Amino acid sequence: MRFIKDLHEGDRVSDIYMCKHKSAAVTKNGKNYLNVILQDKTGSIDAKVWDPNSAGIEDFDDCDYIEVVGDVSSFNGALQVSIKRARIAREGEYVPGDYLPTSSKDIDVMYADIIKYIDSISNPYLKKLLCAFFKEDESFIKAFKFSSAAKTVHHGFVGGLVEHTLSVTECCDFFAKHYPILNRDLLITAAICHDIGKTREITPFPANDYSDDGNLLGHIVMGTEMVGEKIRDIEAFPHVLASQLKHCILSHHGEYEYGSPKKPAIVEAVALNFADNIDAKMETFTELLEGNESTEWLGFNRLLDSNVRMTIID
């Protein structure tokens, strides 16, 4: 199988990929075509079916495994496949594991590192809360390890939530050492819990799409509710501590326009916002530049709010 990461401009593809998404569109000249996102475990690539009514194009839908014949070209600095023929693959013609994008890092090792951070917490209430999620709740642990951290923007792969959570926690641990004003126990707990709502916001792979509650509530509200549910089972959990932790989760996107119901009002919330922001942006750049051979401008990126390009060093 030819994986997406190994495709180059000018290649001819004839392989099976998963259709992550398909949508109908119309050109400026009024001609119908299909926008398709093809996916395998190494990533995804945009594709077009310029003649949907062609005899070589069988009907297919989201999450179908399809055999694709087409040509790879470059458009606005990104690779794109022009699909000439497509059919739904039969069972036995593909291995499902080849089509789920997965973290390049060992998920169990990363999870063990998160557990080490939990073990380092001194506050008994915060430690009980973290253990209730990450050591005792088997269904949560399974979902957390398998979840992505986003649908498309960053860490959109199996293990992405573990990878992002660990990275944000490591940043916060650095902040706590560098700035004594920070309460380390509160900050580390907030970092580990800040995105747990994504286990409910985003459906499992291969769909990796927003659930009904994800669309209606979002991971920030859902994660705060999940923390509240566990806190109610911990006897005498301090009310002020619970409110401060929930505030960190509610404000971790920093601004109302980025989805936070609250802006950071305590120093730990400020630190968490910066840690979350830097990790999301670094991963976004990493995914944009990985395998991109172009030295030209790569186009506008919504998360970075800028037209971006690779660094050139003479």
C-alpha positions as CSV (number, residue, x, y, z in Angstrom):
1,M,0.0,0.0,0.0
2,R,1.2,3.5,-0.8
3,F,0.7,5.7,2.3
4,I,-0.4,9.3,2.0
5,K,2.7,10.6,3.6
6,D,4.7,9.0,0.7
7,L,2.7,10.7,-2.1
8,H,4.4,13.3,-4.3
9,E,3.3,15.7,-7.0
10,G,3.0,13.9,-10.3
11,D,2.3,10.5,-8.7
12,R,-0.4,8.1,-10.0
13,V,-2.3,6.4,-7.2
14,S,-4.1,3.2,-7.3
15,D,-4.8,2.2,-3.7
16,I,-7.4,1.8,-1.1
17,Y,-8.0,4.7,1.3
18,M,-10.7,5.6,3.8
19,C,-13.2,8.3,2.8
20,K,-13.1,10.5,5.9
21,H,-15.5,13.0,4.3
22,K,-17.4,13.6,1.1
23,S,-19.4,16.7,0.1
24,A,-21.0,18.0,-3.1
25,A,-19.9,21.3,-4.5
26,V,-20.3,23.5,-7.6
27,T,-17.6,25.2,-9.7
28,K,-17.9,28.9,-10.7
29,N,-19.1,27.6,-14.1
30,G,-22.0,25.7,-12.5
31,K,-20.4,22.2,-12.9
32,N,-21.0,19.7,-10.1
33,Y,-18.0,18.0,-8.4
34,L,-17.2,16.2,-5.1
35,N,-14.9,17.3,-2.4
36,V,-13.3,14.2,-0.7
37,I,-10.9,13.8,2.2
38,L,-8.9,10.6,1.9
39,Q,-7.3,9.2,5.0
40,D,-4.9,6.5,6.2
41,K,-2.8,6.1,9.4
42,T,-0.2,8.6,8.1
43,G,-2.5,11.5,7.5
44,S,-5.2,12.8,5.1
45,I,-5.2,14.5,1.7
46,D,-7.8,16.5,-0.2
47,A,-9.2,15.0,-3.3
48,K,-11.7,16.0,-6.0
49,V,-14.0,14.0,-8.3
50,W,-14.5,16.4,-11.2
51,D,-17.0,14.2,-13.0
52,P,-19.2,12.5,-10.3
53,N,-21.5,11.0,-13.0
54,S,-18.6,9.2,-14.7
55,A,-19.1,5.4,-15.2
56,G,-15.8,4.9,-13.2
57,I,-17.1,6.5,-10.1
58,E,-19.2,4.2,-7.9
59,D,-21.3,5.7,-5.1
60,F,-19.5,5.8,-1.7
61,D,-19.9,7.7,1.6
62,D,-18.1,8.9,4.7
63,C,-16.1,6.1,6.5
64,D,-16.2,3.8,3.4
65,Y,-13.0,2.2,2.3
66,I,-12.6,3.0,-1.3
67,E,-10.2,2.0,-4.1
68,V,-9.0,5.1,-5.8
69,V,-7.3,5.7,-9.1
70,G,-6.1,9.2,-9.7
71,D,-3.3,11.7,-10.1
72,V,-1.5,13.7,-7.4
73,S,-1.0,17.5,-8.1
74,S,-0.2,20.5,-6.0
75,F,-2.7,23.3,-5.3
76,N,-1.8,26.3,-3.1
77,G,1.2,24.5,-1.7
78,A,-0.7,21.4,-0.7
79,L,-1.1,18.0,-2.4
80,Q,-4.4,17.0,-3.9
81,V,-5.7,13.9,-5.7
82,S,-7.8,14.1,-8.8
83,I,-9.9,10.9,-8.6
84,K,-10.6,9.3,-12.0
85,R,-12.1,6.0,-10.7
86,A,-13.4,4.9,-7.4
87,R,-15.2,1.9,-5.9
88,I,-16.1,0.6,-2.5
89,A,-13.4,-1.9,-1.4
90,R,-14.6,-5.4,-0.3
91,E,-13.9,-6.8,3.1
92,G,-10.6,-8.6,3.1
93,E,-9.0,-6.2,0.7
94,Y,-7.8,-3.8,3.4
95,V,-6.6,-3.8,7.0
96,P,-8.6,-1.3,9.1
97,G,-5.6,-0.5,11.3
98,D,-3.8,1.0,8.2
99,Y,-6.4,3.8,8.1
100,L,-6.5,5.2,11.6
101,P,-4.0,8.0,12.0
102,T,-2.1,7.3,15.2
103,S,0.4,9.2,17.4
104,S,4.0,8.5,16.4
105,K,4.8,8.2,20.1
106,D,4.0,5.2,22.3
107,I,0.5,5.9,23.9
108,D,1.1,3.7,26.9
109,V,4.5,5.3,27.7
110,M,2.9,8.8,27.4
111,Y,0.0,7.7,29.7
112,A,2.5,6.3,32.2
113,D,4.2,9.8,32.2
114,I,0.8,11.4,33.0
115,I,0.4,8.9,35.9
116,K,3.8,10.1,37.2
117,Y,2.6,13.6,37.3
118,I,-0.5,12.5,39.2
119,D,1.6,10.7,41.7
120,S,3.6,13.9,42.2
121,I,0.5,15.8,43.4
122,S,0.5,16.7,47.1
123,N,-3.0,18.0,47.7
124,P,-5.1,14.9,48.7
125,Y,-8.3,16.1,47.2
126,L,-6.8,16.9,43.8
127,K,-4.9,13.6,43.8
128,K,-8.2,11.7,44.6
129,L,-9.9,13.4,41.7
130,L,-7.2,12.6,39.3
131,C,-7.0,9.0,40.4
132,A,-10.8,8.7,40.1
133,F,-10.4,9.4,36.4
134,F,-7.0,8.1,35.4
135,K,-6.5,5.1,37.6
136,E,-10.0,3.8,38.5
137,D,-12.4,4.6,35.7
138,E,-11.7,1.9,33.1
139,S,-14.1,3.2,30.5
140,F,-12.7,6.7,30.8
141,I,-9.1,5.4,30.5
142,K,-10.0,3.5,27.3
143,A,-11.7,6.5,25.7
144,F,-8.9,8.9,26.8
145,K,-6.2,6.7,25.2
146,F,-8.1,6.3,21.9
147,S,-9.3,9.8,21.5
148,S,-7.9,12.6,19.3
149,A,-7.5,16.1,20.6
150,A,-9.4,17.7,17.7
151,K,-11.3,16.8,14.6
152,T,-8.9,18.5,12.2
153,V,-6.9,21.3,13.7
154,H,-4.2,19.7,15.8
155,H,-3.5,16.2,17.3
156,G,-6.3,14.8,15.2
157,F,-5.2,11.2,15.6
158,V,-5.5,8.2,17.9
159,G,-3.5,9.0,21.0
160,G,-3.7,12.7,20.2
161,L,-5.5,13.6,23.4
162,V,-2.8,11.7,25.5
163,E,0.0,13.4,23.5
164,H,-1.5,16.9,23.8
165,T,-2.4,16.5,27.5
166,L,1.1,15.3,28.4
167,S,2.7,18.2,26.4
168,V,0.5,20.8,28.1
169,T,1.3,19.3,31.5
170,E,5.0,19.4,30.8
171,C,4.8,23.0,29.9
172,C,2.8,23.8,33.0
173,D,5.4,21.9,35.1
174,F,8.1,24.2,33.7
175,F,6.0,27.2,34.4
176,A,5.5,26.1,38.0
177,K,9.2,25.7,38.5
178,H,10.0,29.1,36.9
179,Y,7.2,31.1,38.5
180,P,6.9,30.5,42.2
181,I,3.6,32.4,42.3
182,L,1.9,29.4,40.7
183,N,0.2,26.7,42.8
184,R,1.7,23.6,41.1
185,D,-0.8,21.1,42.3
186,L,-3.7,23.2,41.0
187,L,-2.0,23.9,37.7
188,I,-0.9,20.3,37.0
189,T,-4.4,19.0,37.8
190,A,-6.0,21.6,35.5
191,A,-3.5,20.7,32.8
192,I,-4.3,17.0,33.0
193,C,-8.1,17.6,33.1
194,H,-8.4,20.6,30.7
195,D,-9.5,18.5,27.7
196,I,-11.1,15.5,29.2
197,G,-14.4,16.6,27.7
198,K,-13.1,15.7,24.3
199,T,-13.7,12.0,25.2
200,R,-17.4,12.9,24.9
201,E,-17.2,15.8,22.4
202,I,-15.6,13.9,19.6
203,T,-16.8,10.5,18.4
204,P,-14.3,7.6,18.2
205,F,-12.4,6.8,15.1
206,P,-12.9,6.2,12.2
207,A,-15.6,8.9,12.3
208,N,-13.7,11.3,14.6
209,D,-16.5,13.8,14.3
210,Y,-18.5,16.0,16.8
211,S,-21.2,14.2,18.8
212,D,-24.6,15.7,19.4
213,D,-23.5,16.8,22.9
214,G,-20.2,18.0,21.4
215,N,-22.0,20.3,19.0
216,L,-24.5,21.5,21.7
217,L,-22.2,21.9,24.7
218,G,-18.5,21.6,23.6
219,H,-15.6,20.0,25.4
220,I,-15.0,22.9,27.8
221,V,-18.5,22.7,29.4
222,M,-18.6,18.9,29.2
223,G,-15.1,18.6,30.9
224,T,-16.2,20.9,33.7
225,E,-19.3,18.8,34.2
226,M,-17.2,15.6,34.3
227,V,-14.9,17.1,37.0
228,G,-18.0,18.2,39.0
229,E,-19.4,14.7,38.8
230,K,-16.2,13.1,40.3
231,I,-15.8,15.9,42.9
232,R,-19.3,15.1,44.3
233,D,-18.1,11.6,45.2
234,I,-15.1,13.0,47.2
235,E,-16.0,13.7,50.8
236,A,-15.3,17.3,52.0
237,F,-13.7,18.4,48.7
238,P,-13.1,22.2,49.3
239,H,-15.6,24.3,47.5
240,V,-13.1,27.1,46.6
241,L,-10.6,24.6,45.3
242,A,-13.3,23.0,43.1
243,S,-14.3,26.4,41.8
244,Q,-10.7,27.4,40.9
245,L,-10.1,24.1,39.1
246,K,-13.3,24.4,37.2
247,H,-12.4,28.0,36.3
248,C,-9.1,26.9,34.8
249,I,-11.0,24.5,32.6
250,L,-13.7,27.0,31.6
251,S,-11.1,29.6,30.7
252,H,-8.3,27.6,29.1
253,H,-9.1,28.9,25.6
254,G,-8.4,32.4,26.9
255,E,-11.0,34.4,25.0
256,Y,-14.8,34.4,24.5
257,E,-14.4,34.3,20.7
258,Y,-12.2,31.1,21.1
259,G,-15.0,29.3,23.0
260,S,-14.1,30.0,26.6
261,P,-17.2,30.8,28.8
262,K,-14.8,32.8,31.1
263,K,-11.6,34.7,30.7
264,P,-8.6,33.7,33.0
265,A,-9.1,35.3,36.4
266,I,-6.4,33.4,38.4
267,V,-2.7,33.0,37.6
268,E,-3.0,29.3,37.1
269,A,-5.7,29.8,34.5
270,V,-3.4,32.2,32.6
271,A,-0.5,29.7,32.7
272,L,-2.8,26.9,31.4
273,N,-4.1,29.1,28.6
274,F,-0.6,29.8,27.4
275,A,0.5,26.2,27.7
276,D,-2.5,24.9,25.7
277,N,-2.1,27.6,23.1
278,I,1.6,27.0,22.5
279,D,1.2,23.3,22.2
280,A,-1.7,23.6,19.8
281,K,0.2,26.0,17.6
282,M,3.5,24.1,17.6
283,E,1.6,20.9,16.6
284,T,-0.3,22.8,13.9
285,F,3.0,24.0,12.4
286,T,4.5,20.5,12.7
287,E,1.6,18.9,10.8
288,L,1.6,21.7,8.2
289,L,5.3,21.3,7.4
290,E,5.7,17.5,7.8
291,G,6.3,16.0,4.4
292,N,5.7,19.4,2.7
293,E,8.5,19.9,0.2
294,S,7.4,23.4,-0.9
295,T,9.5,26.4,0.2
296,E,6.7,28.7,-0.9
297,W,4.0,30.2,1.2
298,L,1.6,27.5,2.3
299,G,-1.5,29.7,2.5
300,F,-3.7,31.1,5.3
301,N,-4.1,28.9,8.5
302,R,-7.2,29.7,10.6
303,L,-5.6,28.6,14.0
304,L,-2.4,30.6,13.3
305,D,-4.4,33.5,11.8
306,S,-1.6,34.0,9.3
307,N,-0.3,33.1,5.9
308,V,2.5,30.6,6.8
309,R,5.6,29.2,5.2
310,M,8.6,27.0,6.1
311,T,11.6,28.6,7.7
312,I,14.4,29.1,5.2
313,I,18.0,29.0,6.6
314,D,20.8,29.8,4.1
